């Protein structure tokens, strides 16, 4: 075997399946989750033991390029030691960066995202798109004005001297033959798991954790950790409801990401992690994988 990669929506059981795999084979779990890179928020970010979990302080400005270097090193070290790297992720860009030699644009200038988001929200979609059309006509032609996230991203890239036209995440090669598995949970079951996990966070003391985090310096990337401001700024019942709602929206977005990943095999996870791990292992041993060098 070479690499096993597990993607899926939040609360789909990725960590539990990865841990079940590690009980079956010599494995090295490698996290591909942008929030879990930070230490100081283990409850809020649902951290489980894995390489690259909790590696940065909360005042560190995260970048995909830096993460990619660390992920490649962790994967290569595991392979050299005869262990199977199991990449576990819910952040699509980081997941892709771990698996392939992604040409990552440099981080945008400090405050760029906030500035372009303020332009989009303050002056409207059409005006923001017009600014993009002047800065990068090719990107503007490929992005609808109402796609707020991609318009802002395109403006960031244009400011940094790059273009969204070249931001084709899944056209890059995988570095090693890889079995890519997507965890699929029925919608009602996923919603139930999200509600239960959110309640468990508050029972475990997430409010105190967030208060401690906000008492110190936070980078702009750490401030975007989902739920940070809801937990800090709302009474428990309202914060719990708001965080569960945001998590459901994130899960819907992650499910869309799954459809963009070439070679991905969907595995049902409305059963025990051990049963799912057995299926994943059978796929990997059977050679159902994306070979290194395959174009997406």
N, C-alpha and C positions, 0 to 999 in steps of 0.2 A: 504493500500500500504506500501511497505518498501522502497527500493532504486530504483531510475531511473538512468541509466547510459547512456550517449550519447557520442558516438565516431564517428569520421568522418574525412575526409581530411580537411586541412586548407581551409578556405573560403567556406566551405559547409553550414555555417549558424548555427553552434552549439550554440554559445552564444545567438543568436536571438531566437532560439527555446527554449533554457533553460529559457530565460527571459519571453517568452510567457507562458511557463508552470507555472512560478512563479506568473503570473497574474491570473491563474486559480485555483491553490491550494496553501495552506501554504507550502512553499518550502524553502530549504536552498541550494543555488548553491555552489558547491565545485569544484574548478579548479583542473584539472589533466594535467597541461601543464608545462613542466620544465622551459621554458623561462619566463612564466608569474609569476613565483614565485618571480622574481626580481623586485624591484622598481627602478625607474630611466629610464626605457625604455618602457613607456606605449604605445607609438605610434608604435615602432618597433615590439613589441610583441602582439599588438592588444588586449590590456587588456580591460576587461569588469568587472563590479562589481561582485565579488564572494568571498567566503572564500578561503584563501590561495593565493590570487592574491597580488603581491607586498609586500610580507612578509619579504623578505631578502634584505639586501644591496648588492650592486654589488661586494663587496669584500668577500662575503660569499661563502664558498665552498659547493655547493649543494650535497646532497646525497639522493638516493631513500629511504634509511632506515629512515632518519630524516623526509622526506616528508611523508612516510607511517604512522608514529606515529601521525603526525599532521592531516592527512586526516582521519584516523580512529577516532580520537577525534572529529573532526568536524561532521562526519557522525553520531556518537553515540549521540552527544549532540543534533543534530537536531531531531533524532528519539525520544529521551527522552522528547523533548519539543513538540512532536506531529506534527513535520514538516517532509516533504518528502525530503530526501537528493537527489539532482540532481547532479550527478558527470559528469562534462563536460571536455572531454579531447581529445587531439590530440597526446599526447606522450604515446605510447603504454605501456611502462614499468610503468610509473606513474599511468596510468589508471588502470592497473592490480593491482598495489600496493594499490591503494585506495580501491578496491573492495574486495581483499582477504588478508589473512594472509601470505603474500609472504615472503619466507625465503631469505632475501636480503643479498648477500655477502657484506663484508665491502668495503668501498671505496678503490680503488687502491691507492698505494703509490703515493705521489705527483710526477707529471711528467711521470708516467708510460705510460699513453696513448700516450703522445707525443713521448716517447722513442721507444715504440713498433711500432708506426706508422712510425717513421723514419727508423726503421729496415726493415719494410715491403717495404717501398718506395725506400730505398737505396740499399738493398741487394736482393730484389725481392721476389716474392710470394713463390717460392719453398724453398728458404733459411729460410724465416720466418716460413714456415710450418714445416721445419725440426727442427727448434728450439722448436716449439710447440710439435712435436712428442717426443722429448727428455724430455720435461718438463711434458707433460700430454698426453701419447699415446692414451688414450680413447677419449679425446677431438679432437685430431688430426684426428682420424679415422672418426669422425662425421662431420668434417668441410673440405670443399674443399679448396685447396690452393688459388684459385682465389677469395674466399669470404673474401675480405680485412677486412670488419667490424668485422666479427665473428672470424677471425684469431687473430686480435688485441685484441678483447674482451677475447678470450680464453687465450692469453698470459698474459693479466692483471690479470685474475682470478687465473691462475697458480702461478703467482708471489705472490698473496695474500693468497695462500694456499687453493684455491677452484678450482672447475672444471666446465667447460661449460657443462659437461655431466649432471649435476644437475640443469642447468639453464632452466628448463621447466616451462615457465611462466604460461601457462594456465592449468597446472595440479593441481594447488592449489585450495582450496575451496573458494567460496564467503562467506563472513562473515554474510551476511543477504540475504534473498530472493531479487533478483535484476532483473528488466526488463532492458535488454541491447539492445540498439537501435543503428544501424549504419546508418548514413546519406549518401545517395547516390545521386550524382549529375552527369548528363551527362557530358562527358569529355569536350565538347566544351563550355558548360555553366560554368563549373568549371574554365577553362582557362580564360574565359572572366571576371569572378569574381576576379581571382587572379590579372589580369592586372589592373582592376579598383581599387582594394584595394591597390596595390602597388603604383599607381599614387596618390591615396588619402593620403598615408603616407607622400610622399614628399610635397604635398600641405599643410599638417598639421604641417610640420616642423621637420621631422625625422632627417634631417642632423644636425640641432642645438642640438637636443636631443642626438644624438650619440657623437657629439663633447664634450658635457658636461660630458657624461659618461666616455669617454676615458681620460678626464682630471684628473680623480681620480683613485684609485686602483681598479682593477678588478681581481676576482678570476679566476682560470683556467676554471671553469665551466661557469662563466658569459661570458668569452671570446668566448665561443662556441655558443652564441646566434646567430641564423641565421641572416645574413645581416649586422652584426655589421661592419665587415671589408670592405665589398663592399660599404656600404654607406660612410664610413670614407675615403676610398682610391681612389674613382673613381669620375669623373664628374657626374652630376646628370643624364644625359641621359644614360650613361653607367651603373651607379649604379642601376638605375631603371630596366634596361633590365636584369642585372645580378641577382638582387634580385628576379625578377619575374621568371626567369629560375630556380633558386634554389628552389623557392616556389613550382613550378610545380613538380620538382623532389621529394620534400618532400611529396606532395599530393599523388603522385604515390606510395611512400613507405607506407604512412598511409592507403591507400586502400588495400595494401597487408596485413597489420596488421588486418584489419577488417575481412579478411577471416580466421584468426587464432582464433578468439574469439568465444568460444562455446556459443550457445544459443542466439546469436545476431540475431535480426530481422531487416532487411533493410527497411528503409522508404525513399521514394523519397522526395527530397527537391528542386525540380524545381518549387516551388510554395511558397505561403506566409508562414512565420514562424508560424502564427496562425493556418493555416490548418495542418501543420506538428505537432504542439503541440497537436492539437485535436486527431490526430492519435496515438501519443505516449501515451497520457493519456488513450485512449481507450485500448491500449495494456496492460498498467499497471493495469487498473481496471479489465480487463478481465483475469488477472492472468497469462499472458504470460511472464514467468520469469524463471530465473535460480535459483532454490531453494538453500538455504544455505546448504553446504556440497556436492553439485554436483561436480563430477570430470569432468575436461575438456578434 
